[in-house]
């Protein structure tokens, strides 16, 4: 499975395709990337909106004294993410990339309305789980689609658009939460908050607002084509050729379709791309690498700052209104550094940025550990929390998705990405569920010390195992990762 070594050696350096670069229809490619990346925007909004609603729905449902119910409420969407990511692999390999994204858009519309519509905590969690299915599908399929339509020399930048829209969704949710919530007195008790407009209706509108961008995503998805790589893989070469031709002209279309066909020509026509095949001797190292990347992106610990912002900033001395403002601040920083990442990912490379992220977070977490241990409050702690988010959004957040969209071979990309995203959401579920217990047992200081240790281990793993993929076609990456034994 892959092009021959002779063909690879004779292929021009991808960094030298100057004429081909000039022929790329940037407006068309960018439009496709932006529409499909709206799945990331909804993923970001639906994922983070609960953090701002948390102080109010917890009082409404009277679960502030139960770490178990708090953890279940925060992690309920994650159970849906596991379902969505588990089924999306088979779904995308069979039906393509477009239909799953349309389905995810419909789920976002349905669940954003349902989450805030009922007075039952059980139904609240049911709709959060269903919404999580949409997140699981979108987080899998959006980066795959972008990677498969993107020219090699700008693939990192285009896939990073998905992370940019996630950051926009995060910031959108945070701004929406802050604009909807009425000011809360610093000394307000649980009873006052639960009976206030925030406690009765405000948190509902925070969820309902997601239905607007979800509806726009659903409409726009009807106007983008299917992934040309999936079309080629399923024998619809003429359709794929027309899409590639619109992206980069006739020569570009011929080159792309030829590379895809060459990468598949050594496969047996009777060979089935099933789950067991993913863990064959040839593919297992790539799958394991993808799983580790996905798990590390979560266990580096940054998502607890978004999901448990109230506890994190409360420990740093901030009240609820101050926390909502700080959440917006972290979202703004997240967006800025995600944009910066887009401009350097295809210049610096993936490995350098991943190592920078792992090492930088390890150091910042050590500082936060000391700060919480010494009971330091105020701006000092806010500064280092924001610094951690900046590092994450510059490195691990976008680059992990870029790598996951690149490293898997054409034939198994949907299922392999499904395995990786399942691992990502499972590890995120573990992170989210365990944080309240870790925080109570070890305090914020001990918890961040644990995350620092994980980042140190991740740094050395990435140093040893992670290949560089910048500037290479998906088929070249496939060859290098699966055919290294060819001399």
KALIN-V970467 format. One record per residue. N is the residue number from 0. PHI is phi in whole degrees, -180 to 180 (* if undefined). PSI is psi as a letter, one per 40 degrees, with the letter a starting at -180 (NA if undefined). BURIAL is b if it has 16 or more other ideal C-beta (glycine too) atoms within 10 Angstrom, else e. Layout:
{{N | PHI | PSI | BURIAL} {N | PHI | PSI | BURIAL}}
This chain:
{{0 | * | h | b} {1 | 140 | i | b} {2 | -75 | i | b} {3 | -74 | i | e} {4 | -66 | d | e} {5 | -61 | d | e} {6 | -65 | d | e} {7 | -66 | d | b} {8 | -64 | d | e} {9 | -82 | e | e} {10 | -68 | i | b} {11 | -65 | i | e} {12 | -60 | h | e} {13 | -59 | d | b} {14 | -73 | e | e} {15 | -103 | e | e} {16 | -79 | g | b} {17 | -63 | d | e} {18 | -63 | d | e} {19 | -64 | d | b} {20 | -61 | d | b} {21 | -68 | d | e} {22 | -84 | e | e} {23 | -67 | h | b} {24 | -82 | g | b} {25 | -61 | d | e} {26 | -64 | d | e} {27 | -68 | d | e} {28 | -62 | d | b} {29 | -64 | d | e} {30 | -63 | d | e} {31 | -62 | d | b} {32 | -65 | d | b} {33 | -67 | d | b} {34 | -66 | d | b} {35 | -66 | d | b} {36 | -73 | e | b} {37 | -63 | d | b} {38 | -61 | d | b} {39 | -68 | d | b} {40 | -61 | d | b} {41 | -70 | d | b} {42 | -57 | d | b} {43 | -64 | d | b} {44 | -64 | d | b} {45 | -65 | d | b} {46 | -73 | d | b} {47 | -101 | d | b} {48 | -55 | d | b} {49 | -68 | d | b} {50 | -65 | d | b} {51 | -76 | d | b} {52 | -79 | e | b} {53 | -53 | d | b} {54 | -61 | d | b} {55 | -100 | d | b} {56 | -70 | d | b} {57 | -65 | d | b} {58 | -70 | d | b} {59 | -62 | d | b} {60 | -89 | e | b} {61 | 57 | f | e} {62 | -122 | e | b} {63 | -67 | d | e} {64 | -96 | e | e} {65 | -117 | h | e} {66 | -63 | d | e} {67 | -65 | d | e} {68 | -69 | d | b} {69 | -62 | d | b} {70 | -64 | d | b} {71 | -66 | d | b} {72 | -63 | d | b} {73 | -71 | d | b} {74 | -101 | e | b} {75 | -59 | d | b} {76 | -62 | d | b} {77 | -66 | d | b} {78 | -64 | d | b} {79 | -66 | d | b} {80 | -59 | d | b} {81 | -63 | d | b} {82 | -65 | d | b} {83 | -61 | d | b} {84 | -71 | d | b} {85 | -69 | d | b} {86 | -87 | e | b} {87 | -67 | d | b} {88 | -62 | d | b} {89 | -65 | d | e} {90 | -59 | d | b} {91 | -73 | d | b} {92 | -69 | d | b} {93 | -89 | d | e} {94 | -109 | e | e} {95 | 94 | a | b} {96 | -99 | d | b} {97 | -73 | d | b} {98 | -62 | d | e} {99 | -60 | d | b} {100 | -69 | d | b} {101 | -63 | d | e} {102 | -63 | d | b} {103 | -62 | d | b} {104 | -61 | d | b} {105 | -62 | d | b} {106 | -60 | d | b} {107 | -60 | d | b} {108 | -63 | d | b} {109 | -62 | d | b} {110 | -79 | d | b} {111 | -64 | d | b} {112 | -74 | d | b} {113 | -69 | d | b} {114 | -60 | d | b} {115 | -96 | e | b} {116 | -90 | e | e} {117 | -118 | i | e} {118 | -103 | e | e} {119 | -100 | h | e} {120 | -64 | d | b} {121 | -64 | d | e} {122 | -67 | d | e} {123 | -56 | d | b} {124 | -70 | d | b} {125 | -60 | d | b} {126 | -70 | d | b} {127 | -66 | d | b} {128 | -64 | d | b} {129 | -62 | d | b} {130 | -62 | d | b} {131 | -63 | d | b} {132 | -61 | d | b} {133 | -62 | d | b} {134 | -62 | d | b} {135 | -61 | d | b} {136 | -69 | d | b} {137 | -63 | d | b} {138 | -67 | d | b} {139 | -84 | d | b} {140 | -85 | d | b} {141 | -57 | d | b} {142 | -66 | d | b} {143 | -62 | d | b} {144 | -59 | d | b} {145 | -63 | d | b} {146 | -61 | d | b} {147 | -81 | e | b} {148 | -104 | e | b} {149 | -88 | h | b} {150 | -62 | i | b} {151 | -57 | d | b} {152 | -71 | e | b} {153 | -129 | e | b} {154 | -65 | d | b} {155 | -59 | d | b} {156 | -64 | d | b} {157 | -71 | d | b} {158 | -65 | d | b} {159 | -65 | e | b} {160 | -59 | d | b} {161 | -61 | d | b} {162 | -69 | d | b} {163 | -62 | d | b} {164 | -70 | d | b} {165 | -60 | d | b} {166 | -63 | d | b} {167 | -64 | d | b} {168 | -64 | d | b} {169 | -61 | d | b} {170 | -65 | d | b} {171 | -60 | d | b} {172 | -65 | d | b} {173 | -67 | d | b} {174 | -66 | d | b} {175 | -60 | d | b} {176 | -59 | d | b} {177 | -68 | d | b} {178 | -71 | d | e} {179 | -76 | d | b} {180 | -70 | h | b} {181 | -80 | i | e} {182 | -56 | h | e} {183 | -112 | h | b} {184 | -56 | i | e} {185 | -61 | d | e} {186 | -100 | e | e} {187 | -65 | h | b} {188 | -92 | i | e} {189 | -62 | d | e} {190 | -64 | d | e} {191 | -62 | d | e} {192 | -66 | d | b} {193 | -66 | d | b} {194 | -93 | e | e} {195 | -77 | i | b} {196 | -60 | d | e} {197 | -59 | d | b} {198 | -75 | d | b} {199 | -94 | d | e} {200 | -128 | d | e} {201 | -56 | d | b} {202 | -65 | d | b} {203 | -67 | d | b} {204 | -65 | d | b} {205 | -61 | d | b} {206 | -78 | d | b} {207 | -62 | d | b} {208 | -60 | d | b} {209 | -65 | d | b} {210 | -66 | d | b} {211 | -70 | d | e} {212 | -65 | d | b} {213 | -64 | d | b} {214 | -66 | d | e} {215 | -63 | d | e} {216 | -61 | d | b} {217 | -60 | d | b} {218 | -69 | d | e} {219 | -68 | d | e} {220 | -63 | d | b} {221 | -68 | e | e} {222 | -101 | e | e} {223 | -103 | i | b} {224 | -80 | i | b} {225 | -70 | i | b} {226 | -61 | h | b} {227 | -66 | d | b} {228 | -71 | d | b} {229 | -67 | d | b} {230 | -61 | d | b} {231 | -64 | d | b} {232 | -61 | d | b} {233 | -96 | e | e} {234 | 89 | e | e} {235 | -94 | g | e} {236 | -69 | d | e} {237 | -62 | d | e} {238 | -65 | d | e} {239 | -62 | d | b} {240 | -60 | d | b} {241 | -64 | d | e} {242 | -69 | d | b} {243 | -60 | d | b} {244 | -64 | d | b} {245 | -69 | d | b} {246 | -72 | d | b} {247 | -143 | e | b} {248 | 94 | i | b} {249 | -66 | d | e} {250 | -64 | d | e} {251 | -62 | d | b} {252 | -62 | d | b} {253 | -64 | d | e} {254 | -62 | d | b} {255 | -65 | d | b} {256 | -66 | d | b} {257 | -62 | d | e} {258 | -63 | d | b} {259 | -64 | d | b} {260 | -64 | d | e} {261 | -65 | d | b} {262 | -68 | e | b} {263 | -106 | e | b} {264 | -68 | d | e} {265 | -84 | e | e} {266 | -79 | i | e} {267 | -70 | h | e} {268 | -64 | e | e} {269 | -97 | e | e} {270 | -72 | h | e} {271 | -101 | h | e} {272 | -90 | g | b} {273 | -101 | i | e} {274 | -63 | d | e} {275 | -62 | d | e} {276 | -63 | d | e} {277 | -61 | d | b} {278 | -106 | f | e} {279 | -69 | i | e} {280 | -58 | d | e} {281 | -74 | d | e} {282 | -98 | d | b} {283 | -54 | d | e} {284 | -60 | d | e} {285 | -71 | d | b} {286 | -63 | d | b} {287 | -62 | d | e} {288 | -59 | d | b} {289 | -61 | d | b} {290 | -63 | d | b} {291 | -63 | d | b} {292 | -58 | d | b} {293 | -66 | d | b} {294 | -66 | d | b} {295 | -65 | d | b} {296 | -58 | d | b} {297 | -88 | d | b} {298 | -76 | e | b} {299 | -67 | e | b} {300 | 95 | e | b} {301 | -69 | d | b} {302 | -67 | d | b} {303 | -66 | d | b} {304 | -66 | d | b} {305 | -74 | d | b} {306 | -80 | d | b} {307 | -122 | f | b} {308 | -57 | d | b} {309 | -60 | d | b} {310 | -69 | d | b} {311 | -62 | d | b} {312 | -79 | d | b} {313 | -63 | d | b} {314 | -65 | d | b} {315 | -94 | e | b} {316 | 99 | e | e} {317 | -106 | i | b} {318 | -85 | a | b} {319 | -66 | d | b} {320 | -64 | d | b} {321 | -64 | d | b} {322 | -65 | d | b} {323 | -61 | d | b} {324 | -65 | d | e} {325 | -66 | d | b} {326 | -63 | d | b} {327 | -64 | d | b} {328 | -61 | d | e} {329 | -65 | d | b} {330 | -66 | d | b} {331 | -65 | d | b} {332 | -63 | d | b} {333 | -57 | d | b} {334 | -65 | d | b} {335 | -60 | d | e} {336 | -76 | d | b} {337 | -67 | d | b} {338 | -63 | d | b} {339 | -59 | d | e} {340 | -59 | d | b} {341 | -60 | d | b} {342 | -86 | e | e} {343 | -115 | e | b} {344 | -64 | d | b} {345 | -88 | e | b} {346 | -104 | d | e} {347 | -79 | d | b} {348 | 98 | i | b} {349 | -76 | d | b} {350 | -66 | d | b} {351 | -58 | d | b} {352 | -68 | d | b} {353 | -65 | d | b} {354 | -67 | d | b} {355 | -61 | d | b} {356 | -65 | d | b} {357 | -63 | d | b} {358 | -68 | d | b} {359 | -64 | d | b} {360 | -66 | d | b} {361 | -58 | d | b} {362 | -69 | d | e} {363 | -64 | d | b} {364 | -64 | d | b} {365 | -62 | d | b} {366 | -66 | d | b} {367 | -64 | d | b} {368 | -56 | d | b} {369 | -65 | d | e} {370 | -63 | d | b} {371 | -68 | d | b} {372 | -65 | d | e} {373 | -90 | e | e} {374 | 61 | f | e} {375 | -77 | h | b} {376 | -129 | i | e} {377 | 86 | a | e} {378 | -62 | d | e} {379 | -56 | d | e} {380 | -71 | d | b} {381 | -60 | d | b} {382 | -59 | d | e} {383 | -76 | d | b} {384 | -64 | d | b} {385 | -65 | d | b} {386 | -62 | d | b} {387 | -61 | d | b} {388 | -64 | d | b} {389 | -60 | d | b} {390 | -62 | d | b} {391 | -61 | d | b} {392 | -75 | e | b} {393 | -82 | d | b} {394 | -126 | c | b} {395 | -62 | d | b} {396 | -63 | d | b} {397 | -79 | d | b} {398 | -71 | d | b} {399 | -60 | d | b} {400 | -67 | d | b} {401 | -61 | d | b} {402 | -63 | d | b} {403 | -64 | d | b} {404 | -78 | e | b} {405 | -102 | d | b} {406 | -80 | e | b} {407 | -90 | h | b} {408 | -61 | i | b} {409 | -53 | d | b} {410 | -65 | d | b} {411 | -111 | e | b} {412 | -58 | d | b} {413 | -63 | d | b} {414 | -69 | d | b} {415 | -66 | d | b} {416 | -63 | d | b} {417 | -63 | d | b} {418 | -62 | d | b} {419 | -65 | d | b} {420 | -71 | d | b} {421 | -62 | d | b} {422 | -62 | d | b} {423 | -63 | d | b} {424 | -75 | d | b} {425 | -65 | d | b} {426 | -67 | d | b} {427 | -67 | d | b} {428 | -62 | d | b} {429 | -61 | d | e} {430 | -60 | d | b} {431 | -70 | d | b} {432 | -69 | d | b} {433 | -81 | d | b} {434 | -58 | d | b} {435 | -58 | d | b} {436 | -74 | d | e} {437 | -64 | d | b} {438 | -66 | d | b} {439 | -75 | d | e} {440 | -78 | d | e} {441 | -116 | e | e} {442 | 75 | i | b} {443 | -62 | d | b} {444 | -62 | d | b} {445 | -66 | d | e} {446 | -66 | d | b} {447 | -71 | d | b} {448 | -64 | d | b} {449 | -63 | d | b} {450 | -64 | d | b} {451 | -63 | d | b} {452 | -63 | d | e} {453 | -63 | d | b} {454 | -65 | d | b} {455 | -65 | d | b} {456 | -62 | d | e} {457 | -63 | d | b} {458 | -58 | d | b} {459 | -71 | d | e} {460 | -65 | d | e} {461 | -63 | d | b} {462 | -58 | d | e} {463 | -87 | d | e} {464 | -108 | d | e} {465 | -84 | h | b} {466 | -84 | i | b} {467 | -93 | h | e} {468 | -122 | e | b} {469 | -65 | i | b} {470 | 74 | e | b} {471 | -110 | i | b} {472 | -70 | i | b} {473 | -60 | d | b} {474 | -73 | d | b} {475 | -67 | d | b} {476 | -62 | d | b} {477 | -59 | d | b} {478 | -61 | d | b} {479 | -65 | d | b} {480 | -87 | d | b} {481 | -114 | e | b} {482 | -126 | f | b} {483 | -67 | e | e} {484 | -79 | e | e} {485 | -72 | h | e} {486 | -104 | NA | e}}
